[in-house]
Amino acid sequence: MTLLPGETAIPVDAARWHDALPSGTWPDGFACSGTATRADVFTVADRWRCGCVPAVQLATAALAWGFGVRGYGRFRTGRVLAEDPAGARLAGALEHLRAEEIPPEALVDAYVRFHTSHRLRGLGPAFFTKILYFAGYRRGRSGLQPLILDAVVARRLPEDAGPARKYTYGWTSSTWHTYLAWAEKEAARPEFGGHPDHVEVSLFTGSWTAAV
């Protein structure tokens, strides 16, 4: 099991999730050990990128990891999936994130799609940025990388990370982009080794406090 620095495995009851969701939306073999890590979700993302599984299974894995043991997570995920029975909106929102090299404008466009043309009721930025992260993050690549932005991360951001810290939900695409650019810069610190998601994890866990 490969964990990012500060990451812990998330308890996920795969059988209960599978039974609570529409047929074909749970990725085969996901969380079969009873836990899920970021690496496990990235495995599903790799299968999505090569066309082996649909976008809805990637989204389901990201949401199950995000909700973990919260009992309402299965209900909320099921409600989101019911908004898009054929998975067309999820697929459309992510269609430009399969490439090995993803330009910043493609990341922002995917964010905007989740907010507008491909919006799914009940799927706000705190969770659709999880989907964007797993779909678009390319470890070892330089440049802007998609990251999770939720209320925990936002309240721990410093002023120079932009206006995300002022809100607990509903961040705009430009606010997200500014946060990503800040994280890219901070990732150059020796403790983060050039990995922007190490910055995000450290903020979420509280193991690192950014200069305010």
C-alpha positions in Angstrom: 0.0 0.0 0.0 1.6 3.3 -1.1 0.6 6.3 0.9 1.4 9.9 0.4 3.2 11.6 3.4 0.6 12.2 6.1 -2.1 10.1 4.3 -4.1 7.4 6.0 -6.1 4.7 4.4 -9.9 5.4 4.4 -12.3 2.7 5.6 -14.7 1.9 2.8 -17.3 -1.0 2.9 -17.2 -2.0 -0.7 -20.1 -4.5 -0.4 -22.4 -1.9 1.1 -21.4 0.7 -1.5 -21.8 -1.7 -4.4 -25.3 -2.7 -3.2 -26.4 0.9 -2.7 -25.4 2.3 -6.1 -26.8 1.7 -9.6 -25.6 -1.4 -11.5 -22.2 -0.9 -13.2 -21.1 2.1 -11.3 -18.9 0.4 -8.7 -15.3 -0.4 -10.0 -14.5 -4.1 -9.8 -12.0 -4.8 -7.1 -12.0 -1.3 -5.6 -11.7 -1.2 -1.8 -12.0 -4.9 -1.6 -9.6 -4.8 1.4 -12.0 -2.6 3.3 -10.0 0.5 2.8 -9.1 2.9 0.0 -6.1 5.1 -0.6 -5.4 7.7 -3.1 -3.3 5.1 -5.0 -6.3 2.9 -5.2 -8.4 5.6 -6.8 -5.5 6.5 -9.1 -5.6 2.8 -10.3 -9.2 3.3 -11.3 -8.2 6.6 -13.0 -5.6 4.7 -15.0 -8.2 2.2 -16.1 -10.5 5.1 -17.1 -7.7 6.8 -19.1 -7.2 3.7 -21.2 -10.9 3.3 -21.8 -11.3 0.2 -19.6 -13.9 1.7 -17.3 -16.3 4.6 -17.7 -16.0 8.0 -16.1 -18.8 7.1 -13.7 -16.7 4.5 -12.1 -13.8 6.9 -11.6 -16.3 9.4 -10.0 -17.7 6.7 -7.8 -14.3 5.7 -6.5 -13.3 9.3 -5.8 -16.6 9.9 -4.0 -16.4 6.7 -1.9 -12.8 7.6 -0.9 -14.0 11.1 -0.1 -17.0 10.1 2.0 -15.3 7.0 3.6 -17.3 5.7 6.6 -19.9 8.5 6.5 -23.2 6.6 6.2 -24.8 9.3 4.2 -22.0 9.1 1.6 -23.7 6.2 -0.3 -27.0 8.0 -0.4 -25.5 11.3 -1.6 -23.4 9.5 -4.2 -26.5 7.6 -5.4 -28.4 10.8 -5.7 -25.6 12.4 -7.8 -25.4 9.4 -10.1 -29.2 9.5 -10.6 -28.8 12.9 -12.1 -26.7 11.4 -14.9 -28.0 7.9 -15.5 -26.0 7.3 -18.7 -22.9 9.0 -17.3 -22.7 11.4 -20.2 -22.2 14.6 -18.2 -19.4 13.0 -16.1 -17.8 11.8 -19.3 -18.1 15.2 -21.0 -16.7 17.1 -18.0 -13.6 14.9 -18.0 -13.1 14.3 -21.7 -10.0 16.5 -22.0 -8.2 15.1 -18.9 -7.2 11.8 -20.5 -4.1 13.3 -22.1 -0.6 12.8 -20.6 0.0 16.6 -20.9 -2.9 18.7 -19.7 -2.7 22.4 -20.3 -4.0 24.7 -17.5 -6.9 25.9 -19.7 -8.2 22.3 -19.9 -8.2 22.0 -16.1 -10.1 25.2 -15.8 -12.5 24.2 -18.5 -13.3 20.9 -16.7 -14.0 22.9 -13.5 -16.3 25.3 -15.4 -18.2 22.4 -16.9 -18.9 20.9 -13.5 -20.2 24.3 -12.5 -22.3 24.9 -15.7 -23.1 22.7 -18.7 -22.2 19.4 -17.0 -23.4 20.3 -13.5 -24.8 17.5 -11.3 -27.0 18.5 -8.4 -25.4 17.6 -5.1 -21.9 17.5 -6.6 -20.2 20.7 -5.5 -16.5 21.8 -5.8 -15.4 20.1 -2.6 -16.2 16.7 -4.2 -15.9 17.4 -8.0 -12.3 18.7 -7.4 -11.6 15.2 -6.0 -12.7 13.8 -9.3 -10.7 16.3 -11.2 -7.6 15.5 -9.0 -7.7 11.8 -9.7 -8.6 12.3 -13.4 -6.0 14.9 -14.2 -3.0 14.7 -11.8 0.2 13.5 -13.4 2.8 12.6 -10.8 6.3 13.7 -11.8 5.1 16.2 -14.4 5.9 19.9 -14.0 3.3 22.7 -14.3 -0.2 23.3 -12.9 -1.8 20.2 -11.4 -5.5 19.8 -10.3 -5.9 19.6 -6.5 -8.7 19.0 -4.1 -10.2 22.2 -2.6 -12.6 21.7 0.3 -13.5 23.7 3.5 -10.6 22.1 5.5 -8.0 23.0 3.0 -9.5 26.4 2.3 -9.4 27.7 5.9 -5.7 26.7 6.2 -4.6 28.6 3.1 -2.6 31.8 3.5 -3.5 35.1 1.9 -1.1 34.7 -1.0 -3.0 31.6 -2.1 -5.8 33.8 -3.2 -9.4 34.3 -2.1 -10.3 30.6 -1.6 -9.7 31.0 2.2 -12.6 33.4 2.4 -15.2 30.7 1.5 -16.3 27.3 2.7 -17.9 26.3 -0.6 -18.8 27.5 -4.1 -15.3 28.5 -5.2 -15.0 29.9 -8.7 -12.8 28.5 -11.4 -10.4 31.5 -11.2 -10.1 31.1 -7.4 -9.3 27.4 -7.9 -6.7 28.2 -10.5 -5.0 30.8 -8.2 -4.9 28.1 -5.5 -3.3 25.6 -7.9 -0.7 28.1 -8.9 0.2 28.8 -5.3 0.4 25.1 -4.5 2.7 24.6 -7.5 5.0 27.3 -6.1 5.0 25.8 -2.6 5.7 22.3 -4.0 9.2 23.5 -4.7 10.0 23.3 -1.0 12.3 20.4 -0.1 9.7 18.7 2.1 7.2 18.5 -0.8 9.7 17.3 -3.4 7.9 19.0 -6.3 4.6 17.4 -5.6 1.7 19.8 -5.3 -0.6 17.2 -3.8 1.8 16.8 -0.9 1.0 20.5 -0.2 -2.7 19.8 -0.2 -2.4 16.7 2.0 -0.2 18.6 4.5 -2.8 21.4 4.7 -5.7 18.9 5.1 -4.0 17.0 7.9 -2.6 20.1 9.6 0.9 18.7 9.5 2.2 21.9 7.8 1.1 25.5 8.3 1.6 27.9 5.4 3.0 31.3 6.1 0.1 33.8 6.5 
